[in-house]
Amino acid sequence: MSDRLTVLKTYKLYVGGKFPRSESGRVYEVTDAKNRWLANAPLASRKDARDAVVAARKAQGGWAGATAYNRGQVLYRVAEMLEGRRDQFVREVADAEGISKSKAAAQVDAAIDRWVWYAGWTDKIAQVAGGANPVAGPFFNLSTPEPTGVVAVLAPQESSLLGLVSVLAPVIATGNTAVLIAAEKAPLPALSLGEVLATSDVPGGVVNILTGRTAEIAAPLAAHQDVNAIDLTGADAELARELEVAAADNLKRVLRPQPVDWSADPGTRRLTAFLETKTVWHPTGSLGASGSAY
């Protein structure tokens, strides 16, 4: 028998590439499916939400300005780190969702594969969502997708890792930065993902992770004038309506909650949900004495 005391982990928020405690100093108990205590998680406040938006805005220009190929490399590195901590995530998902270790392992493997899948889309989505447009006139007409900006993301409540990855990865793959509200009752996989992001190549502020009461944190984000879009996946119907009204104040792009099978092929819907299309007209001209046009 060992008389050693286990070192309990102190979970913290992930904001701006750092791990601050909640400004409020509050925590709440996280329990497993059998109501057994797992950890204390930070109970984020409105001030924490505003700090996360500031960090996301500061990082947005540099992340959007990186080449799509470079963003893909960075995201693939995250998948490598997730693979290295697979056993930890299996335990956390099993506890969070009350499923067997084998089912949790399948969820974690699917989450890692999905992250790789989205990493591969970073330098391809422009070809799918943009291109040259035929016009009746002496012009080039080119459409190019660009990131919307800072996106608030409400992670799904019922899928602590696979669903989380499915809503977060497409947002940052396309050059946006994210303020993520983790699942209220199962936040530990999201907080561990923050540790993975901090030790990968993702610049600080590109992803910011808050835990606590979803409604309390989401309200200031939906009304925030420097948040450009919001994904309401993790909100119930009543909360979604309230947040959508608040989001209309500065014409945020809103992705409404819908029933989702997280194990199904996600397609490109979430990749294009937070992209803006920039269309450029350019006059054609003649080439030399021949008069041929380009």
Salt bridges, closest charged atoms under 4 A:
ASP32 OD2 - ARG36 NE 2.79
ASP51 OD2 - LYS47 NZ 3.00
GLU80 OE1 - ARG77 NH1 3.05
ASP87 OD1 - ARG86 NH1 3.93
ASP109 OD1 - ARG86 NE 2.68
ASP123 OD1 - LYS124 NZ 3.06
GLU146 OE2 - LYS278 NZ 2.89
GLU195 OE2 - LYS9 NZ 2.68
GLU195 OE1 - ARG85 NH2 2.73
GLU216 OE2 - ARG26 NH2 2.86
GLU216 OE1 - ARG213 NH1 3.33
ASP226 OD2 - ARG57 NE 3.10
ASP231 OD2 - ARG270 NH1 2.83
GLU244 OE2 - ARG256 NH2 2.56
GLU276 OE1 - ARG253 NH2 3.18
